[in-house]
């Protein structure tokens, strides 16, 4: 599946099982979890997705970057 590379903004490939993201343009190679973290930290409009991946959001607002630092 094609997604936008968070580094070079070209097309990157997301494995069908959501295990890895690879970009042939800039040699990006990271797990999908690392991709989500990278995008959330670098594009503020997506920071709210971190709430879906945090182990606990108790005491934090949804999308808080506190769980990832």
N, C-alpha and C positions, 0 to 999 in steps of 0.2 A: 504494500500500500504506500502511496506517496504522501509525504508530509513536508512541511517547510523546515529546512535546516535552520537551527537557531543561531548558527555562526555565520554562514555565508548567504542565507536566505534563498538558496537554490532548492531544487527538489531533493529530498532524502527518502530513503526506503525504510519503512517500518515493517519488521517481520510480521507475518500473519498471526503469530502467537504473542505479539506485543513484547517480545523479549529483547530486541535490539533495534537501534536506529543507526543507519549507516548513510553517509553522504559521499558520493564519488567525487564531488567538486572540491571539497576541502579535507577529505579523509577523516571526517567525524565518525567515531565508532563508540557508542555508549549504550548502556542499558536504557530501557524505556523509563525506569524510575529516575535515572540520572538526567534523562531528557526533560522529564516533567519538572524536576528541581531546577535545572538550568533555565528553562523557559520562565518559570515562576519568579526566579530571582532577577532575570534580565528584562522581563516585560511586565510592567506593573499591572496591566489590564488582565493578566492571567494569574495574579498572586492568589486569588480566591480558590484556585484548584488545589492548593496545598492542604486545605481542610479535608479533602477526600483521601489524602495519603498519610496524614498525621496519625500517629498511634493514639493520641488523645488530644482533644481540643478543649478539655476542661480548663476554664480560667483564661482561655484565649478566644479571640474572635475568629470566625472562620476565615481561613486564608492567612493567618498569622505566619510570618516567616520565622518566628521564635523556635518552632519545632525543628527547623532545618539548620539552624546555625550552631 
